[in-house]
Structure formats: C-alpha cells, structure tokens
Amino acid sequence: MQSNIDRLALTFSRPILGVHNPTSGVIFDILQCLIQRNFNYATMDVRDCYKIIKATLYDPNLTKVIFILHSQGAIEGGMILDWLLVEVPQDLLAKLEIYTFGNAANHFNNPHLHLLSQNAALKNPRAATLTKTKTHIAGSTTEGAKEAEANGVVTHKETEHTSTPLGKTIHHIEHYAHTTDPVSRWGVLHFITSSPTSPLAPRFMGRVFERNSTESGGHQFCLHYLDSMFPLLPCENGGIGGSGFDGAKDESAFMEEEVEWFGLLSRNRMLESLESSELSARGEFGGECGEEGENGGREKNGEGEGDGDEETQVGVVSMSPISVKRMSSFESGRGMTGRRRKYKVKDLSRLWLYRNGRSPRPDAVDAGIARMATI
C-alpha cells in the first residue's frame, strides 16, 4: 500500500491518502470480493473510506477531490459512490472525479441530475443548459403593447430565464483495463458490454480504456498499470525523495496509441462521441454530456510518435448518452465538427492531464460556480 501511495505521489506530484484493505490471501480475498460485490457488504475499510471522502468533499478549501481505485478497491469505491449519491449535496459531488484500474466491480452508478437533463442530453449533448425564456411586455393589454411598438413607442420588457443544468452528478469517471487482466475481464470489461436485465438495473457508467497488449498486461497496480500507462522519468541525482525519479514522463507509448472506437453496444446504451469526449477530458466542457467551460477554445498538445507495436491496441467505451444520429455521423467519417477524426489516448484521458502537478483547463467547478440541482 505504501509503495502504491509513493508511486501515485511521484506521478501526480500531490499528497496521496491511502485507505488500506488488509489481505487475507488470494482465496479469502476472492471470497470477500464476491460477497462485497453481490451483497453490498461494507467492511470497516469501506466505512472508513466513506467518512474520509465525505469529510473531504465538505472542505470549502478544495475544488477537486480525485478518487483512485484499484481491483477490489473499485468494488468498495462503487459502494461508497452509491452512499455519496444518497447523502451528499449534488454541488459538492461535482468536485469528485473517479479513476479506476483493473476494476472488479459489477456496477458504477452516475445518474443525471434530473429527468429533464437526461432527455436534453439525448437531444443536444453539447448544450450547457436547457433554457426556457419568457418575455413580458409592460402595458394594459397585449394588443396595446403591440400597437405602441408599431408606432415607435418603446415599451418596458422583462425577460425571465429558467435554466436546467445538463450533465451527470459525477462529471468525470474513467476506467483503465488490460484485456489480459482476469480481474478486469470478470469486472469492468464484462459489465460495460453486457445488456442490463432491466431498464431500472444499475449501470456501469464511465469512459473505459481497454489496452490489448501482450506485454505488461497483468493486474498489479504499479507494475502492470502505472508503469505501462503513466511511466516515470529516471534521473541520476537521487530524484524526488531519493526515489531515483523526477516525476512522470511527458510521453507514454500507451498515451500515443490511437484508439479503436467500439460504437453502439446495444439498444439500451448510447455512447458519447469521441470529439465531445476529448473536449470533456481537456476541461473545455464541464460535463460528460458537453457543458462548456468558462475558457472555451481548444488546447494544443504535442504530437508524439507511438512505439509501433502492432500487437497493442486501445479500445475506448463511454457510457455518456448521445443521440444515435450524432454517433452515426461520426462513424460515417464526418465527425461532430469535421476538425479531426483520429484520436490518441492522451486526447481522451483526463487523468493524464494531472501528471507532475498539472491540471486540466479550469471549469465552472474550479471557479466555485454552483450549477447543480437536487435529484
């Protein structure tokens, strides 16, 4: 656990707080996973972590809380998220971002703020708000006001705006998985693609990056996931804290890989387009269904060369709703904006933007603007 914490601190240059789930051996750990996943059994570390996350979200000095989960920790994190969705105000949950590795959970909930938000996102995923405008013209009668305007007389007008913020409760959820990782295969990679038994059943929400590689495809957090996806930069002068490393590299073979888009998975699931997915990762849109951030525009990044390994592919699946028409437009080659049709992992990964103390482009959550509404 300490090595995981140290590795994360080196990668992201931030203080990391770990919550330890003691091991009881492979057999008993698997049994505990099955009990937790199927019966929502909360062990003491789940309750401790929930109290820590809840208290941190209420800290007014913090604008972002990053929740990183691995393996069984993702099962526990999914349970914690369910509790947070019930008890914590939605504007505070907007500060929470979740990133998982080798996720063993069977669901990951992330509801829309309300029904209007969900319906509007299906029709227009790039809109920031669903706005209804009413204009009242002062005057004794409507006919009198129209007659006055026709004669060049300016009448007093009052306009009312009723806005419904779009987006989901948790703005950013990303899952990283290896195709050859058995835990990911009976966890996130299975449930993200399986059709729900009922429209009311829990869903597995969040963007999934699946790496199909014959190398570094195991389940260990540091060895197989962080070393291959977020590699460190070696140095000769002791490095940070005598670790021998100077933080994370600015280039990663995994991040330079072009993604393979999986398309529409089933009639019950609609997917976010790659271009709005990129804008969301960059922070140029605040929500997963396309809320525009305060700075707008596009952020340029360096174009690196991939490692040329033909056996390595990265698949991306996102569960944010979008219209079938817009998705078909992208798959036909036109794209949403026509600016770009090939994407690398670094264009879609928001966690990549946090390395070495950096941050994505500020959005309305960073500015402390309340955009949330109760469920």
Secondary structure in CASP SS format (residue, H / E / C, confidence):
PFRMAT SS
TARGET T0000
AUTHOR 0000-0000-0000
METHOD secondary structure of the structure
MODEL  1
M C 1.00
Q H 1.00
S H 1.00
N H 1.00
I H 1.00
D H 1.00
R H 1.00
L H 1.00
A H 1.00
L H 1.00
T H 1.00
F H 1.00
S C 1.00
R C 1.00
P C 1.00
I C 1.00
L C 1.00
G C 1.00
V C 1.00
H C 1.00
N C 1.00
P C 1.00
T C 1.00
S C 1.00
G C 1.00
V H 1.00
I H 1.00
F H 1.00
D H 1.00
I H 1.00
L H 1.00
Q H 1.00
C H 1.00
L H 1.00
I H 1.00
Q H 1.00
R H 1.00
N H 1.00
F H 1.00
N C 1.00
Y C 1.00
A C 1.00
T C 1.00
M H 1.00
D H 1.00
V H 1.00
R H 1.00
D H 1.00
C H 1.00
Y H 1.00
K H 1.00
I H 1.00
I H 1.00
K H 1.00
A H 1.00
T H 1.00
L H 1.00
Y C 1.00
D C 1.00
P C 1.00
N C 1.00
L C 1.00
T C 1.00
K C 1.00
V E 1.00
I E 1.00
F E 1.00
I E 1.00
L E 1.00
H E 1.00
S C 1.00
Q H 1.00
G H 1.00
A H 1.00
I H 1.00
E H 1.00
G H 1.00
G H 1.00
M H 1.00
I H 1.00
L H 1.00
D H 1.00
W H 1.00
L H 1.00
L H 1.00
V H 1.00
E H 1.00
V C 1.00
P C 1.00
Q H 1.00
D H 1.00
L H 1.00
L H 1.00
A C 1.00
K C 1.00
L E 1.00
E E 1.00
I E 1.00
Y E 1.00
T E 1.00
F E 1.00
G C 1.00
N C 1.00
A C 1.00
A C 1.00
N C 1.00
H C 1.00
F E 1.00
N C 1.00
N C 1.00
P C 1.00
H E 1.00
L C 1.00
H C 1.00
L H 1.00
L H 1.00
S H 1.00
Q H 1.00
N H 1.00
A H 1.00
A H 1.00
L H 1.00
K H 1.00
N C 1.00
P C 1.00
R C 1.00
A C 1.00
A C 1.00
T E 1.00
L E 1.00
T E 1.00
K E 1.00
T E 1.00
K E 1.00
T E 1.00
H E 1.00
I E 1.00
A C 1.00
G C 1.00
S C 1.00
T C 1.00
T H 1.00
E H 1.00
G H 1.00
A H 1.00
K H 1.00
E H 1.00
A H 1.00
E H 1.00
A H 1.00
N C 1.00
G C 1.00
V C 1.00
V C 1.00
T C 1.00
H C 1.00
K E 1.00
E E 1.00
T E 1.00
E E 1.00
H E 1.00
T E 1.00
S E 1.00
T E 1.00
P E 1.00
L C 1.00
G C 1.00
K E 1.00
T C 1.00
I C 1.00
H C 1.00
H E 1.00
I E 1.00
E E 1.00
H E 1.00
Y E 1.00
A E 1.00
H E 1.00
T C 1.00
T C 1.00
D C 1.00
P H 1.00
V H 1.00
S H 1.00
R H 1.00
W C 1.00
G C 1.00
V H 1.00
L H 1.00
H H 1.00
F H 1.00
I C 1.00
T C 1.00
S C 1.00
S C 1.00
P C 1.00
T C 1.00
S C 1.00
P C 1.00
L C 1.00
A C 1.00
P C 1.00
R C 1.00
F E 1.00
M C 1.00
G C 1.00
R E 1.00
V E 1.00
F E 1.00
E E 1.00
R E 1.00
N E 1.00
S C 1.00
T C 1.00
E C 1.00
S C 1.00
G C 1.00
G C 1.00
H C 1.00
Q C 1.00
F H 1.00
C H 1.00
L H 1.00
H H 1.00
Y H 1.00
L H 1.00
D H 1.00
S H 1.00
M H 1.00
F C 1.00
P C 1.00
L E 1.00
L E 1.00
P E 1.00
C C 1.00
E C 1.00
N C 1.00
G C 1.00
G C 1.00
I H 1.00
G H 1.00
G H 1.00
S C 1.00
G C 1.00
F E 1.00
D E 1.00
G E 1.00
A E 1.00
K C 1.00
D C 1.00
E C 1.00
S C 1.00
A C 1.00
F C 1.00
M C 1.00
E C 1.00
E C 1.00
E E 1.00
V E 1.00
E E 1.00
W E 1.00
F C 1.00
G C 1.00
L C 1.00
L C 1.00
S E 1.00
R C 1.00
N C 1.00
R E 1.00
M C 1.00
L C 1.00
E C 1.00
S C 1.00
L H 1.00
E H 1.00
S H 1.00
S H 1.00
E H 1.00
L H 1.00
S H 1.00
A H 1.00
R H 1.00
G C 1.00
E C 1.00
F E 1.00
G C 1.00
G C 1.00
E C 1.00
C C 1.00
G C 1.00
E C 1.00
E E 1.00
G C 1.00
E C 1.00
N C 1.00
G C 1.00
G C 1.00
R C 1.00
E C 1.00
K C 1.00
N C 1.00
G C 1.00
E C 1.00
G C 1.00
E C 1.00
G C 1.00
D C 1.00
G C 1.00
D C 1.00
E C 1.00
E C 1.00
T C 1.00
Q E 1.00
V E 1.00
G E 1.00
V E 1.00
V E 1.00
S C 1.00
M C 1.00
S C 1.00
P C 1.00
I C 1.00
S C 1.00
V H 1.00
K H 1.00
R H 1.00
M H 1.00
S H 1.00
S H 1.00
F H 1.00
E H 1.00
S C 1.00
G C 1.00
R C 1.00
G C 1.00
M C 1.00
T C 1.00
G C 1.00
R C 1.00
R C 1.00
R C 1.00
K C 1.00
Y C 1.00
K E 1.00
V H 1.00
K H 1.00
D H 1.00
L H 1.00
S C 1.00
R C 1.00
L H 1.00
W H 1.00
L H 1.00
Y H 1.00
R H 1.00
N H 1.00
G H 1.00
R C 1.00
S C 1.00
P C 1.00
R C 1.00
P C 1.00
D C 1.00
A C 1.00
V C 1.00
D C 1.00
A C 1.00
G C 1.00
I C 1.00
A C 1.00
R C 1.00
M C 1.00
A C 1.00
T C 1.00
I C 1.00
END
